[in-house]
Amino acid sequence: MAKTSVIARARKKPKFSTRIVRRCFRCGRKRGYMRDFNTCRICFRELASRGEIPGIKKAS
């Protein structure tokens, strides 16, 4: 989990568009972020294995 202050800083509109930091909506992680699902890779895997993401199923 990212600190609340770090998540709040990422939500603010940056001075320049290249400074935008996309974070996972569940845990606030910035690395391993998947834009299509708005989650990090870890949360994506948890949600997909539980079947909470429509259209996604485990391969094996």
Buried (B, 14 or more C-beta within 10 A) or exposed (E): EBEEEEBEEBEEEEEEEEEEEEBBEBBBBBEEBEEEBBBBBEBBEBBBEEEEBEEEEEEE
